[in-house]
Amino acid sequence: MRTSEKARLLSAAATAALLALPEASHAQTAQTAQAAPPAAVEEITVTARRREETLQSTPISVSAVSDTTLQQLNITTPDKLSEITPNVSIAQGSGGIGGNTAFIRGVGEQDPLLTEDSPVGVYLDGIYLGREAGNNFDLIDLARVEVLRGPQGELYGRNTTGGAINLVTKDPPADFGVEGIAGAGSFGENHEGFKLDTGELGDSHIAGIIDYMHKDTGGYVTNADAPSSRAPGAEEGDAVWSKFSGEWDGFSADLTGDYDFKQGMREPFEVTSAYPLAQAYYGQSPSYGGQPFSASPNFQSNYLEEDLGKQTSEDYGYGLTMAEVVNPYLTVKSITGFRRWRADQPTTYTSDLRGPVVDFTSPTLYSVQPVSPFLGAQSVSQYQYSEELQAQGTIDHVSYTAGLYWFREHVQEFNPTDFTVVTPTSALSALGYPAIVGNVLGAEGLKLVGVNLGELLAYQGASESQAAYAQSSWKPPAFDDKLELTGGIRYTMDRKSIDQSSVTNPEPISAPINTLPIVPGPGRGAEADFHNFSFAVSASYQWTEQLMSYARISTGYKSGGFDARAGEDLLTGTSFPFTFAPEKATAYELGSKTELFDRKLRLNGSLFYTKYDNLQIPQYSGGDGFTPNADAHYQGFELEAEAVPVDNVKFDGSIGYVDPVYDKFLLLNPNTGITSDIKDSAQFPYVPHWTAHAGVDYTFPPLNFGTLIARTDYAYTSSRYFFATTILNPANDAIKDPGQHLLSARLILDDVSIGGGAKLEASLFAENLLNDQLRVAGIDFGPSIGIAGDNFGPPRLFGVEFRVKY
């Protein structure tokens, strides 16, 4: 039986059992009526400083998204958070279904390479998730999401320079309850799931939550070479999450476990730009009717792409948090985590170029596919362990947090690629390429050849991080506890190693044999240690109950390391640097948090200036790359607003601006062999200057059978580049994202009694109503391979969803 069939049967059985339960069995279930819409903005509790505080009293720039908002906006994966949080950009990775590319205030990591860390840390219940390439998992039963902007160099697990995203799950309720969910939408999308709240298990003081969700959707591009289940954008997955909590006389424990498995095809990559040699060569393809050939700059909903099979991504982990209240002044806590991620990612970047080209067939512009029955496509894996011991408390007017942190990670990648290099014959003999395939006359009578090559990227690496940290806040009695002074420090030791000399495929699979020659990457091993002191100081003043302002200086650090892609440029033979230096940031921030008109209006804003030394800027061209360091500064602001002007109406909105400037950017030009400062011409990859969001929520007057709610949202991001410079990536201007306009709507009918004490919630939703062409990522393979293109997000879609709660 297929996985999807099992999921539907399981969901149907759970829903049937839910509706069949007699009303008498609900003696222990809370039977509270739907609360009236709030006449004031919601008060939100956050843990941005590792202890519970209200959002309005926390003197840092943090956005908090509640579970209600997550559900109303249909936010089920982390990448959709960028639609509602200012100066945040998150998108699915360009090559795999399991990864994200996250940027906060213009700082992030666009390369999924496992030897490079992200400056944006993602945490699940306080446990750091080490790999962006495996962080695009389904979000189940979150209490809230907190987005912290700026360096996090004192309190958080891994020292980061850009920010942090905290995923905080719900605590199990004391009462029994069940919930079933089912929905369907455009492109054959359907999802089913259920949730069980166990309530207290006897007299054990233990309660639990068990959640399950299944999703299945067809692709939103028609590929004549594959069914819709294997067309770009198609995906099927299952996610399970559980949490059991208990409390006994000052001791508490939370045990969590999650499992996420998905298979499918990554978002469509379409060739939107081609270099002159490639245009002349591939212009002979009957797919294009002969010359002239030019790539389409727009999203194509129908094309031909070689079907290499589905990608898979498996991510799971466990967490145990224990806390003991020793006395009124001291609580000790232990946070233990384990995570495992692995993926198999066959990928092709060749669309509509499958026909014969002059005298050779099936040109491969660039693809990642199995090379033998024993050597699979791009196989990546990671596992990690972490332990954090923490002490915190309050003594008189002083509160403190101190801790020790340990993290250990192992990564491995086996990535065979094959591609076609188009070059004049005059350059071929000097480069020593293997046999020529194809023979086309190019400009000025030069004879062009297409050479099929293979390359193997294979390595394994390890990282270990140890840290000690402490932070204290003091409210001087002379200022009636209105003034708070905070200082914190952290010492971090990192050790990294890499081995590219003895790597085997970590996840062998059976696949057709590919006969292209494979050129192994360089055999090398290395190890390096890095050390850092980071600090943060802040002062905040509560002028009135409604107004608080603060000033903050903070530093952050990201360790140096090794770029496993570093090799030689295909056409020039220039060797790229293998190592890169640690990245350090110092941020200056002014902010205020305000609630006015009896909490009917909330305005939170911040101004920032961040100086980066040795900013890591990964470069990529033609299968090889390196990571130079640059100096830069970023300045900008965020402003967030919520308003409840009258009963039943709620407005929320935000705007963010970031202006980055390079102070120094030394780059090796493989065409000349000269290193020069390109600070005046370089771009900042994946960084829009402007982000904005506006939403309105209206609750209709009470109905006889339920509550009707309507919500509309609009999100905007300005244009952005995907690469830093046209020296290595001349198509950078052609493939850039021109900006995005996202309009969505949702109509919710809630609190409908359907008998037996059960309640129904039904909703209709629409996303990308303007049918905007969403360029979420871009790749320029450079002149040697001759193409560049974009990954496109989904077009306009509609859906319906039902929830039954008991």
C-alpha positions in Angstrom: 0.0 0.0 0.0 1.3 3.4 -0.9 2.3 5.9 1.8 -0.4 8.3 0.7 -3.1 5.6 0.8 -2.0 4.6 4.3 -2.1 8.3 5.4 -5.6 8.8 4.1 -7.0 5.7 5.7 -5.3 6.7 9.0 -6.7 10.2 8.9 -10.2 8.9 7.9 -10.2 6.5 10.8 -9.1 9.2 13.2 -11.8 11.5 12.0 -14.5 8.8 12.2 -13.5 7.9 15.7 -13.6 11.6 16.6 -17.1 12.1 15.4 -18.3 8.8 17.0 -17.2 9.7 20.5 -20.3 10.2 22.7 -20.8 13.6 24.3 -20.7 12.0 27.7 -17.1 11.1 27.4 -16.2 14.8 27.4 -16.5 15.2 31.1 -12.8 16.1 31.3 -12.7 18.3 28.2 -12.8 22.1 28.6 -16.0 23.3 27.1 -15.4 27.1 26.8 -17.2 29.2 24.3 -15.5 31.0 21.6 -14.0 34.1 23.1 -15.1 37.5 21.8 -12.6 39.3 19.5 -10.1 41.2 21.6 -10.6 44.9 22.0 -6.8 45.4 22.4 -3.7 44.0 20.8 -2.6 40.6 22.0 0.0 40.4 24.8 2.8 38.0 23.7 5.3 36.2 25.8 8.7 35.5 24.3 11.9 33.8 25.4 14.3 35.9 23.3 16.6 36.3 26.3 16.3 32.6 27.4 13.7 33.5 30.0 10.0 34.3 29.7 9.3 38.0 29.2 6.6 40.0 27.5 7.4 41.1 24.0 7.1 44.8 25.0 9.5 44.6 27.8 12.3 42.8 25.9 15.0 45.3 24.8 16.0 43.7 21.5 14.6 43.7 18.0 12.3 40.6 17.9 9.2 39.6 15.9 6.8 37.1 17.4 4.3 35.2 15.4 1.5 33.5 17.3 -0.1 30.1 16.6 -3.3 31.8 15.5 -1.4 33.9 12.9 0.5 30.9 11.7 -2.7 29.0 11.1 -4.6 31.9 9.5 -1.7 32.6 7.0 -1.3 28.9 6.3 2.4 29.0 7.3 3.5 25.4 7.4 7.2 25.7 6.6 9.8 28.2 7.7 10.3 29.8 4.3 6.9 31.5 4.5 7.9 33.5 7.6 9.6 36.0 5.3 6.1 37.2 4.1 5.3 38.7 7.5 8.5 39.7 9.2 10.5 42.8 8.2 14.1 42.4 6.9 13.8 38.7 6.7 14.2 36.6 3.5 13.7 32.8 3.6 13.4 30.7 0.5 13.6 27.0 -0.5 17.2 26.1 -1.5 17.9 26.0 -5.2 18.9 22.3 -5.5 16.9 20.3 -2.9 13.5 20.0 -1.4 14.7 19.8 2.2 16.6 23.1 2.6 16.2 26.8 3.2 18.2 29.9 2.4 17.6 32.4 5.4 18.7 36.0 5.6 18.1 38.5 8.4 19.0 42.1 7.9 20.8 41.2 4.7 23.0 38.5 6.2 22.7 34.8 5.4 24.2 31.8 3.6 23.1 31.0 0.1 25.4 28.0 -0.5 24.0 24.6 0.9 27.6 23.3 1.1 27.9 21.3 4.4 31.3 22.8 5.3 29.8 26.3 5.7 27.7 27.5 8.6 24.8 29.9 8.4 24.9 33.2 10.2 21.2 32.7 11.0 20.7 30.1 13.7 17.5 28.1 13.8 16.4 26.6 17.1 13.6 24.1 17.9 12.7 24.3 21.6 16.2 25.6 22.3 18.1 23.0 20.3 20.2 24.4 17.5 19.5 22.9 14.0 22.9 22.6 12.3 22.1 22.5 8.6 20.1 25.0 6.6 20.1 22.3 3.8 17.8 20.2 6.0 15.6 22.9 7.8 12.7 23.1 5.4 10.6 20.7 7.4 6.9 20.9 8.2 6.0 23.0 11.3 3.6 21.1 13.6 1.8 22.6 16.6 3.9 25.6 17.3 3.0 28.0 20.1 4.9 30.8 18.3 7.9 31.7 16.2 10.4 34.3 17.4 12.7 36.0 14.9 15.6 37.8 16.5 17.5 40.3 14.4 21.2 41.1 14.7 24.2 39.2 16.2 23.4 36.6 18.8 26.8 36.2 20.4 26.0 35.7 24.0 23.0 33.5 25.0 22.3 31.2 22.1 23.7 27.7 21.3 25.8 28.6 18.3 27.3 32.1 18.1 25.7 33.7 15.0 26.2 37.1 13.3 22.9 37.6 11.5 20.1 36.5 13.9 18.1 33.6 15.2 14.8 31.9 14.5 13.2 30.3 17.5 10.5 27.6 16.9 8.7 27.1 20.2 6.2 24.2 20.4 3.1 24.1 22.5 2.9 22.5 25.9 0.6 19.6 26.4 -2.8 20.7 27.9 -4.1 19.2 31.1 -7.3 18.0 29.4 -8.0 15.3 26.8 -8.7 16.4 23.3 -8.5 15.3 19.7 -8.5 17.1 16.4 -8.7 16.0 12.7 -7.6 18.0 9.7 -8.1 17.6 6.0 -7.7 19.9 3.0 -7.2 20.1 -0.7 -6.1 22.7 -3.2 -4.7 23.5 -6.6 -2.3 21.2 -8.5 -3.8 18.1 -6.8 -2.7 19.2 -3.3 -4.2 17.4 -0.4 -3.3 17.1 3.3 -4.6 15.1 6.2 -3.7 14.8 9.8 -4.7 14.5 13.4 -3.7 15.6 16.8 -4.1 13.9 20.2 -3.9 15.6 23.5 -3.6 12.8 26.1 -4.4 15.0 29.1 -2.9 14.0 32.4 -2.1 10.3 32.3 -3.6 9.0 35.5 -2.0 10.6 38.5 1.5 10.7 36.9 1.6 14.5 36.4 2.5 13.7 32.8 0.6 14.9 29.7 1.4 14.6 26.0 0.7 15.7 22.5 1.0 13.5 19.4 0.7 15.1 16.0 0.7 13.7 12.5 0.4 15.3 9.1 0.5 14.0 5.5 0.9 16.2 2.5 0.7 15.4 -1.2 0.8 17.7 -4.2 1.4 17.5 -7.9 3.9 19.7 -9.7 2.9 23.2 -10.9 4.9 22.8 -14.2 3.9 20.3 -16.8 6.8 18.1 -17.9 6.1 16.0 -20.9 8.7 13.5 -19.8 7.1 12.8 -16.4 3.7 12.4 -14.7 2.5 15.2 -12.4 3.7 13.4 -9.3 7.3 13.8 -10.7 6.9 17.2 -12.3 8.8 20.2 -10.7 7.2 21.3 -7.5 5.6 17.9 -6.8 6.0 16.7 -3.2 4.7 14.1 -0.9 5.6 13.9 2.8 4.7 12.8 6.3 5.5 14.6 9.6 5.1 13.3 13.1 5.8 15.3 16.3 5.3 14.5 19.9 5.9 16.1 23.3 5.4 14.7 26.8 5.8 17.0 29.8 5.7 16.4 33.5 6.2 18.4 36.7 6.9 17.2 40.2 7.7 19.4 43.2 9.9 21.9 41.4 11.3 19.5 38.9 10.0 19.5 35.3 10.9 17.6 32.2 9.9 17.9 28.5 10.7 15.0 26.1 10.1 15.8 22.4 10.6 13.8 19.2 9.9 14.7 15.6 10.2 13.0 12.2 9.8 14.5 8.8 10.1 12.6 5.5 9.4 14.1 2.1 10.0 13.0 -1.4 9.4 14.9 -4.7 10.9 17.3 -7.1 12.5 20.7 -6.1 10.9 23.9 -7.4 11.3 24.3 -11.2 14.7 25.6 -12.4 14.3 27.2 -15.8 17.1 28.5 -18.0 16.4 32.2 -18.3 19.7 33.3 -19.7 22.4 31.8 -22.0 25.9 32.9 -23.1 26.7 33.6 -26.8 28.7 30.3 -27.3 25.9 28.3 -25.7 23.3 30.1 -27.8 25.2 29.3 -31.0 25.8 25.7 -30.0 22.4 24.7 -28.6 20.7 26.8 -31.2 21.1 23.7 -33.5 18.6 21.8 -31.3 15.4 20.9 -33.1 13.7 21.6 -29.7 14.1 25.3 -30.6 13.7 25.0 -34.4 17.3 25.9 -35.1 19.1 29.2 -34.6 18.7 31.7 -33.1 18.3 30.2 -29.6 17.5 32.4 -26.7 16.4 31.4 -23.2 13.0 32.7 -22.0 13.3 35.2 -19.1 9.8 34.4 -17.9 8.3 31.4 -16.0 7.3 28.6 -18.3 4.5 26.3 -17.2 5.2 23.7 -19.8 8.6 22.3 -20.8 10.5 19.1 -21.4 12.9 18.0 -18.6 14.7 14.8 -18.1 13.1 12.7 -15.3 15.9 11.6 -13.0 13.5 10.4 -10.3 12.4 11.9 -7.0 14.5 13.5 -4.4 14.1 12.4 -0.8 14.8 14.1 2.5 14.6 12.6 6.0 15.0 14.7 9.1 14.4 13.6 12.7 15.5 14.4 16.2 14.9 14.1 19.9 15.2 16.6 22.7 15.1 16.4 26.5 14.8 19.5 28.7 15.0 19.1 32.4 14.7 21.9 35.0 15.0 22.0 38.8 14.0 24.9 41.0 16.7 24.7 43.6 15.5 27.7 45.6 13.8 31.0 44.9 17.0 32.4 43.5 18.3 29.5 41.4 16.9 27.3 38.6 19.2 24.9 36.8 18.3 23.4 33.4 19.7 20.8 31.0 18.9 20.8 27.3 20.0 17.7 25.4 19.5 17.2 21.7 20.2 14.8 18.9 19.4 15.3 15.2 19.9 13.3 12.0 19.3 14.5 8.4 20.0 12.7 5.1 18.9 13.3 1.6 19.3 12.0 -1.9 19.0 14.8 -4.5 19.1 13.9 -8.2 18.7 17.2 -10.0 18.8 18.4 -13.6 19.3 22.0 -14.7 18.5 21.2 -18.3 15.0 22.2 -19.6 13.9 21.8 -23.2 17.4 20.8 -24.4 16.9 17.0 -24.8 16.8 16.8 -28.6 19.8 15.9 -30.8 22.3 18.8 -31.2 24.0 18.4 -34.6 25.8 15.0 -34.2 25.4 14.1 -30.5 22.4 13.4 -28.4 21.1 14.3 -25.0 23.3 17.2 -24.1 23.6 17.7 -20.3 24.0 21.3 -19.4 24.4 20.5 -15.7 22.9 17.7 -13.7 23.3 15.7 -10.5 22.4 12.0 -11.2 23.5 8.5 -10.3 26.7 7.3 -12.0 26.4 3.6 -11.3 24.2 1.1 -9.4 26.4 1.6 -6.3 27.2 5.3 -6.6 24.0 7.4 -6.2 23.1 10.9 -7.0 23.9 13.7 -4.6 23.8 12.0 -1.2 24.2 14.2 1.8 24.0 13.4 5.5 24.4 15.0 8.9 24.0 14.1 12.5 24.6 16.2 15.6 24.7 16.0 19.4 24.3 19.0 21.7 24.2 19.6 25.5 23.6 22.8 27.3 23.7 23.3 31.1 22.1 26.5 32.3 21.6 28.4 35.6 19.3 31.4 36.0 17.5 33.3 38.6 16.8 36.6 40.3 18.3 38.1 43.4 16.8 41.3 44.6 17.1 43.7 41.6 19.5 41.5 39.6 18.5 38.7 37.2 21.1 36.4 35.6 21.6 33.6 33.1 24.8 31.6 32.8 25.6 28.4 31.0 27.9 25.9 29.3 27.4 24.6 25.7 28.7 21.7 23.7 28.0 20.8 20.1 29.3 18.0 17.9 28.4 17.5 14.2 29.4 15.2 11.4 28.6 15.8 7.7 29.2 14.0 4.5 28.4 14.6 0.8 28.9 12.5 -2.3 28.0 14.6 -5.3 28.7 13.4 -8.9 27.8 15.9 -11.5 28.0 15.9 -15.3 27.8 18.8 -17.6 28.6 20.1 -21.1 31.3 22.7 -21.7 31.0 24.7 -24.9 34.3 26.2 -26.1 36.1 27.0 -29.4 38.4 24.3 -30.7 41.3 26.8 -30.5 41.0 26.6 -26.6 40.4 22.9 -26.4 43.9 21.5 -27.0 45.4 23.8 -24.4 42.9 22.7 -21.7 43.5 19.0 -22.4 39.8 18.0 -22.6 38.8 14.5 -23.6 37.3 13.6 -26.9 35.3 16.2 -28.8 31.5 15.7 -29.2 29.7 18.0 -31.6 30.9 20.4 -34.3 29.2 23.8 -34.8 30.4 27.0 -36.3 30.2 30.0 -34.0 30.8 33.7 -34.4 33.7 34.7 -36.7 34.0 31.2 -38.0 35.2 29.7 -34.8 34.5 26.0 -34.5 32.5 25.3 -31.3 32.6 22.0 -29.5 30.5 20.6 -26.7 32.4 18.4 -24.3 30.7 16.1 -21.9 32.5 16.1 -18.6 32.0 14.7 -15.1 33.1 15.9 -11.7 32.9 14.4 -8.2 32.5 16.5 -5.1 33.1 14.1 -2.1 34.0 15.0 1.4 33.3 14.4 5.0 33.7 16.9 7.8 33.4 17.4 11.5 32.7 20.4 13.8 32.9 20.7 17.5 31.9 23.9 19.4 32.3 24.6 23.1 31.2 27.8 24.9 30.7 29.4 28.2 28.4 32.4 28.6 26.9 34.7 31.3 24.5 37.6 31.2 23.1 39.8 34.0 20.5 42.5 34.2 20.2 45.1 37.0 17.3 47.4 37.8 18.7 50.1 40.1 16.2 50.8 42.9 16.8 54.6 42.6 15.0 54.5 39.2 11.9 52.6 40.6 12.9 49.6 38.4 12.3 51.6 35.2 16.0 51.5 34.2 17.5 48.2 33.2 21.2 47.7 32.5 22.3 44.4 30.9 25.7 43.0 30.1 26.7 39.6 28.8 29.8 37.8 27.5 30.6 34.5 25.8 33.7 32.6 25.0 33.6 30.1 22.1 36.0 27.5 20.9 35.4 25.8 17.5 37.3 23.0 15.8 36.7 22.0 12.2 38.1 19.3 10.0 37.6 18.0 6.5 38.7 14.9 4.6 38.4 14.6 0.8 40.8 11.7 0.4 38.7 8.6 1.5 35.0 9.2 1.0 32.5 6.6 0.0 28.9 7.2 -1.0 26.9 7.4 2.3 23.5 6.3 0.8 24.0 3.9 -2.1 21.0 3.5 -4.4 20.2 1.5 -7.5 20.1 3.6 -10.7 21.0 3.4 -14.4 24.7 3.5 -15.2 25.9 6.8 -16.6 29.0 6.4 -18.7 30.4 9.9 -18.5 34.0 10.2 -17.2 34.2 11.3 -13.6 37.1 13.5 -12.5 37.6 13.1 -8.7 38.0 16.3 -6.6 41.3 17.0 -5.0 42.3 14.6 -2.2 43.1 16.7 0.9 42.5 16.9 4.6 42.7 19.8 7.0 41.9 20.8 10.5 41.7 24.3 12.2 40.8 25.8 15.5 39.0 29.1 16.1 38.4 31.1 19.3 36.2 34.2 20.0 35.0 36.5 22.8 31.6 38.1 22.2 29.7 40.5 24.3 26.5 42.5 24.5 25.5 45.5 26.6 22.2 47.3 26.6 20.3 49.9 28.5 16.5 50.2 28.5 14.1 52.7 30.2 10.4 52.2 30.8 9.2 55.8 30.5 5.6 54.9 31.1 3.6 51.7 31.1 3.1 52.2 27.4 6.6 53.3 26.3 10.0 51.6 26.6 13.1 52.6 24.7 16.5 50.9 24.5 20.1 51.1 23.2 22.1 48.0 22.6 25.6 47.0 21.4 26.2 43.4 20.5 28.8 41.3 18.8 28.7 37.9 17.0 31.0 35.5 15.4 30.9 32.7 12.8 33.9 30.3 12.6 36.2 30.1 9.6 36.5 26.8 7.7 37.0 25.1 4.4 35.2 25.4 1.0 34.9 21.9 -0.3 34.1 23.2 -3.8 37.4 25.0 -4.2 39.3 23.6 -7.1 40.4 25.0 -10.5 38.4 27.1 -12.9 37.3 25.0 -15.9 38.5 27.3 -18.6 41.5 29.1 -17.1 42.9 26.6 -14.7 43.1 29.2 -11.9 43.2 27.6 -8.4 40.7 28.9 -5.9 41.5 29.4 -2.2 40.5 26.4 0.0 40.1 28.2 3.4 38.2 31.2 4.7 38.6 33.3 7.9 36.1 33.7 10.8 33.3 36.3 10.3 32.8 38.9 13.1 30.0 41.4 13.5 29.5 44.4 15.8 25.9 45.9 15.9 24.6 49.2 17.3 20.9 49.4 17.8 18.3 51.9 19.0 14.7 50.9 19.5 11.4 51.6 21.1 8.3 49.6 22.0 5.0 51.5 22.4 1.4 50.7 23.1 -1.1 53.6 22.8 -4.8 54.3 23.1 -5.5 51.7 25.8 -3.5 49.0 24.0 -5.4 49.5 20.7 -2.2 50.4 18.9 1.2 48.9 19.1 4.3 50.4 17.4 7.7 48.7 17.7 10.7 50.0 15.8 14.5 49.8 15.7 17.4 51.5 13.9 20.6 49.5 13.4 24.2 49.8 12.1 26.2 46.6 11.9 29.9 46.4 11.0 31.2 43.1 9.6 34.8 42.1 9.5 35.7 39.1 7.2 32.1 38.7 6.0 32.0 35.3 4.2 30.7 35.7 0.6 30.6 32.2 -1.1 31.4 32.4 -4.9 30.3 29.8 -7.4 31.0 29.3 -11.1 30.9 26.3 -13.3 30.9 23.7 -10.5 33.7 25.2 -8.5 33.9 27.9 -6.0 35.5 29.5 -3.0 34.6 31.8 -0.1 36.5 35.1 0.1 36.1 37.4 3.1 35.0 41.0 2.8 34.5 44.0 5.1 31.1 45.6 5.0 28.5 47.6 7.0 24.8 47.3 7.0 22.4 50.0 8.2 18.6 50.2 8.2 15.4 50.0 10.2 12.4 48.0 11.1 8.9 49.2 12.0 6.1 46.9 13.1 2.5 47.9 13.9 -0.7 46.3 15.2 -4.0 48.1 15.7 -7.5 47.2 16.9 -9.3 50.4 16.1 -12.8 49.0 16.7 -14.1 45.6 17.9 -13.8 42.8 15.3 -11.2 44.6 13.2 -7.4 44.1 13.5 -4.7 45.6 11.3 -1.0 44.5 11.3 1.8 45.6 9.2 5.6 46.0 9.0 8.3 47.6 6.9 12.0 47.0 6.8 14.9 48.6 5.0 18.5 47.5 4.8 21.3 49.4 3.0 24.5 47.3 2.8 27.9 48.7 1.7 31.2 46.9 1.0 34.2 48.6 2.7 36.6 46.1 1.1 36.1 43.1 -1.1 39.3 41.5 -2.5 38.4 39.0 -5.3 40.6 36.8 -7.4 39.7 37.1 -11.1 40.3 33.7 -12.7 40.4 35.3 -16.2 43.4 37.5 -15.3 44.8 35.8 -12.2 44.8 39.2 -10.5 43.2 40.0 -7.1 41.5 43.4 -6.9 39.1 45.3 -4.7 35.6 45.2 -6.2 33.8 47.0 -3.3 32.3 49.6 -5.7 30.7 47.1 -8.1 29.8 44.1 -6.0 26.3 43.2 -5.0 24.9 41.6 -1.8 23.3 38.2 -2.8 19.7 37.5 -1.7 19.3 40.9 -0.1 16.3 43.1 -0.9 16.5 46.7 0.2 12.8 46.8 1.2 10.4 44.4 2.7 6.8 45.2 3.7 3.7 43.5 4.8 0.1 44.6 5.5 -2.8 42.5 6.8 -6.3 43.0 7.9 -8.5 40.6 10.0 -12.2 41.1 10.3 -14.6 39.1 12.5 -18.2 39.3 11.3 -21.1 39.8 13.7 -22.1 36.6 15.5 -23.9 34.0 13.5 -26.4 31.4 14.8 -24.1 28.6 13.8 -20.5 29.9 14.2 -18.0 32.7 13.8 -17.0 34.0 10.4 -13.5 35.6 10.0 -12.0 37.1 6.9 -8.3 37.9 6.4 -6.3 39.5 3.6 -2.5 39.9 3.4 -0.1 41.7 1.1 3.7 41.2 1.2 6.3 43.0 -0.9 10.0 42.6 -1.4 12.2 44.8 -3.6 14.6 43.5 -6.3 17.6 41.4 -5.3 20.6 39.8 -6.9 21.7 36.1 -6.5 25.4 36.6 -6.8 28.0 39.1 -5.7 29.7 40.0 -8.9 29.6 39.8 -12.7 33.3 38.9 -12.8 32.5 35.2 -12.0 28.8 35.4 -12.8 28.2 37.6 -15.8 24.5 36.7 -15.9 23.9 38.2 -12.5 21.8 41.1 -13.9 19.8 38.8 -16.2 18.6 36.4 -13.5 18.0 38.8 -10.6 14.7 38.8 -8.8 12.8 42.0 -9.9 10.8 42.0 -6.7 7.7 40.2 -5.4 4.1 41.1 -4.8 2.2 38.5 -2.8 -1.5 38.9 -2.1 -3.3 36.2 -0.2 -6.8 35.8 1.4 -8.5 33.4 3.8 -12.2 33.0 4.9 -12.7 31.0 8.1 -15.9 29.7 9.5 -15.1 28.6 13.1 -16.9 27.3 16.2 -19.5 25.3 14.3 -21.2 22.7 16.5 -21.6 19.4 14.6 -22.9 17.3 17.5 -21.3 15.1 20.1 -19.5 18.2 21.5 -17.3 18.4 18.4 -16.6 21.7 16.7 -15.9 22.3 13.0 -13.6 25.0 11.5 -13.8 25.4 7.7 -11.7 27.7 5.6 -11.1 28.8 2.0 -7.8 30.3 1.1 -6.0 31.7 -1.9 -2.3 32.5 -2.3 -0.4 34.6 -4.9 -3.6 36.0 -6.1 -1.7 38.4 -8.4 -0.1 35.3 -10.1 3.4 36.9 -9.6 6.3 35.2 -11.1 8.3 34.3 -8.0 12.1 34.0 -8.5 13.1 32.4 -5.2 16.7 31.5 -6.1 19.1 31.8 -9.0 22.1 30.0 -10.4 24.6 31.2 -12.9 26.9 28.4 -14.1 29.2 30.8 -15.7 30.7 31.1 -19.2 32.2 27.6 -19.2 28.9 25.8 -19.0 27.0 28.7 -20.6 23.7 28.9 -18.9 22.0 30.7 -16.0 18.5 30.3 -14.6 16.0 30.7 -11.8 14.0 28.6 -9.4 10.4 29.7 -9.6 7.9 29.5 -6.7 4.3 28.4 -7.2 1.8 30.5 -9.2 -1.7 31.4 -8.1 -3.4 28.6 -6.0 -6.6 28.0 -4.1 -7.5 25.6 -1.4 -10.0 24.5 1.3 -9.3 23.1 4.8 -11.5 21.5 7.5 -10.6 21.0 11.2 -12.7 19.0 13.6 -11.9 19.6 17.3 -13.2 17.6 20.3 
